[in-house]
Each structure stands twice: as C-alpha cells, then as structure tokens.
Amino acid sequence: MTNLELRRQVLNIYKDWTSELP
C-alpha cells in the first residue's frame, strides 16, 4: 500500500465520520 492510497483511505474515513456530525 502506497502513501497515496493510505491518505485516500484516511480522507474517505474522515469524510464519512464528519458527515455524521450535525
């Protein structure tokens, strides 16, 4: 897994998490 792929995964998880906030 490259740094770019890892960063993309983290961004997706972060987006999913923030989307649940009001």
Number of C-alpha atoms within 10 A of each C-alpha: 5 7 8 9 10 11 11 12 12 12 12 12 12 11 11 11 10 10 9 7 6 4
